[in-house]
Amino acid sequence: IKLEVQNIHELAKNNSDTLNRNLSLGIIPTVSPYFLPVILPKIQKKFPDLKLKIEEAQSSQLTEKVREGDLDMAILALPYELKDLKSLKFWEEDFYWISHNKTKYAGKSEIKAAELEQSKLMLLEDGHCLKDHILDACKISSPSQYSLKASSLNTLIQLVKGKMGTTLVPKMALKELVGNKRGLSISHLNEPGPHREIALITRSNYACMDTAMMLLDFFSKSLKN
């Protein structure tokens, strides 16, 4: 009943002005620091009347909040089990191996998963879907095969700089994480891709689906420019 009443109100607002409204948007931590600085200035200019409320959380929390109607939409990385939710993909990307310049294979433009020394591979802690996507792309089945775990990509990059190991990051994060850091090497993970897809998630009966489609198109164009 809560969702039905909410949808009626949202539909009434939507019929008057698609993006002159309040919108709650969830986003995962492995996307937000690299996506929001690009998108927010553009969205404020393009849709000045859009009142955007943003919440950062892991995928499991965001999907539940979208399902319950506590969030209108969320930005997630796929593949991820969505069950009854609708996904609208707007970006796809590969992973890149970040190593210290003194590391074996550093300097190669391409690297195969079989060339990675798994005992030196550092990934995010459990709960981050990026960790699962990396394990899948590299065909690593046993979690015990890789070493240190961290709670943020920035921490992993600092550890790579300190010669503690190597890591993998998505293309979206390369400029922010590695851009002007000396002593680091970037190699494309030469495995079948895309290694992950970014999508806008909402309820299948969401009343403002045209708003979702407008944002989908806007996100896609903004990231390509």
Backbone hydrogen bonds, N-H to C=O, Kabsch-Sander energy under -0.5 kcal/mol:
donor,donor_aa,acceptor,acceptor_aa,energy
5,V,1,I,-2.6
6,Q,2,K,-2.2
7,N,3,L,-2.6
8,I,4,E,-1.8
9,H,5,V,-2.0
10,E,6,Q,-2.6
11,L,7,N,-2.5
12,A,8,I,-1.9
13,K,9,H,-1.9
14,N,10,E,-2.6
15,N,11,L,-1.9
16,S,12,A,-0.7
16,S,13,K,-0.8
17,D,13,K,-1.9
20,N,17,D,-1.5
21,R,19,L,-0.7
23,L,51,K,-2.7
25,L,23,L,-0.5
25,L,53,K,-3.3
26,G,73,M,-2.4
27,I,55,E,-2.1
28,I,75,I,-1.4
31,V,28,I,-1.7
32,S,28,I,-2.5
34,Y,31,V,-1.4
35,F,31,V,-2.2
36,L,32,S,-2.1
38,V,35,F,-0.6
39,I,35,F,-2.4
40,L,36,L,-2.8
42,K,38,V,-0.6
43,I,39,I,-2.9
44,Q,40,L,-2.2
45,K,41,P,-1.3
46,K,42,K,-2.6
47,F,43,I,-2.7
50,L,47,F,-1.7
51,K,21,R,-2.7
51,K,49,D,-0.5
52,L,50,L,-0.9
53,K,23,L,-3.0
53,K,51,K,-0.5
54,I,52,L,-0.5
55,E,25,L,-2.3
57,A,27,I,-1.7
61,Q,58,Q,-0.7
62,L,58,Q,-2.2
63,T,59,S,-2.7
64,E,60,S,-1.3
65,K,61,Q,-2.0
66,V,62,L,-2.5
67,R,63,T,-2.3
68,E,64,E,-2.0
69,G,65,K,-0.7
69,G,66,V,-0.8
70,D,65,K,-2.1
71,L,65,K,-1.5
72,D,24,S,-1.0
73,M,24,S,-1.8
74,A,201,I,-1.7
75,I,26,G,-2.5
76,L,74,A,-0.6
76,L,199,A,-2.2
78,L,197,E,-3.9
82,L,80,Y,-0.6
85,L,82,L,-1.9
86,K,202,T,-3.2
88,L,200,L,-2.2
90,F,198,I,-2.6
91,W,198,I,-1.4
93,E,196,R,-2.4
96,Y,169,V,-2.8
97,W,187,S,-3.6
98,I,96,Y,-0.5
98,I,167,T,-3.1
99,S,97,W,-0.5
99,S,185,S,-2.0
101,N,183,G,-2.6
103,T,100,H,-2.4
106,A,103,T,-2.1
108,K,105,Y,-1.7
111,I,188,H,-2.5
115,E,112,K,-1.5
116,L,113,A,-1.3
118,Q,116,L,-1.1
120,K,117,E,-2.1
121,L,118,Q,-0.9
122,M,120,K,-0.5
122,M,166,T,-3.3
123,L,148,L,-1.7
125,E,150,A,-2.6
128,H,125,E,-1.4
129,C,127,G,-0.6
131,K,128,H,-1.0
132,D,128,H,-0.9
133,H,129,C,-2.4
134,I,130,L,-2.4
135,L,131,K,-2.4
136,D,132,D,-2.2
137,A,133,H,-2.6
138,C,134,I,-2.4
139,K,136,D,-0.7
140,I,135,L,-2.8
141,S,139,K,-0.7
145,Q,142,S,-2.1
146,Y,143,P,-1.2
147,S,118,Q,-0.7
147,S,121,L,-1.5
150,A,123,L,-1.5
156,L,152,S,-1.5
157,I,153,L,-2.2
158,Q,154,N,-2.1
159,L,155,T,-2.0
160,V,156,L,-2.0
161,K,157,I,-2.4
162,G,158,Q,-1.5
163,K,160,V,-2.0
164,M,159,L,-2.6
166,T,120,K,-2.8
167,T,98,I,-2.0
169,V,96,Y,-2.4
171,K,94,D,-1.9
173,A,170,P,-1.5
174,L,170,P,-0.5
174,L,171,K,-1.5
177,L,173,A,-2.6
178,V,174,L,-3.0
179,G,174,L,-1.2
179,G,175,K,-0.7
181,K,178,V,-2.1
182,R,180,N,-0.7
184,L,181,K,-0.9
185,S,99,S,-3.4
187,S,97,W,-2.1
188,H,109,S,-2.6
189,L,95,F,-2.4
190,N,111,I,-3.0
190,N,188,H,-0.9
191,E,189,L,-2.0
195,H,93,E,-1.1
196,R,93,E,-1.8
197,E,78,L,-2.1
198,I,91,W,-3.1
199,A,76,L,-2.7
200,L,88,L,-2.9
201,I,74,A,-3.6
201,I,199,A,-0.5
202,T,86,K,-2.2
204,S,84,D,-0.6
206,Y,203,R,-1.7
209,M,206,Y,-0.7
211,T,208,C,-0.8
212,A,208,C,-1.6
213,M,209,M,-2.2
214,M,210,D,-2.0
215,L,211,T,-2.4
216,L,212,A,-2.4
217,D,213,M,-2.1
218,F,214,M,-2.2
219,F,215,L,-3.2
220,S,216,L,-2.2
221,K,217,D,-2.2
222,S,218,F,-2.4
223,L,219,F,-2.1
224,K,220,S,-1.2
225,N,221,K,-1.4
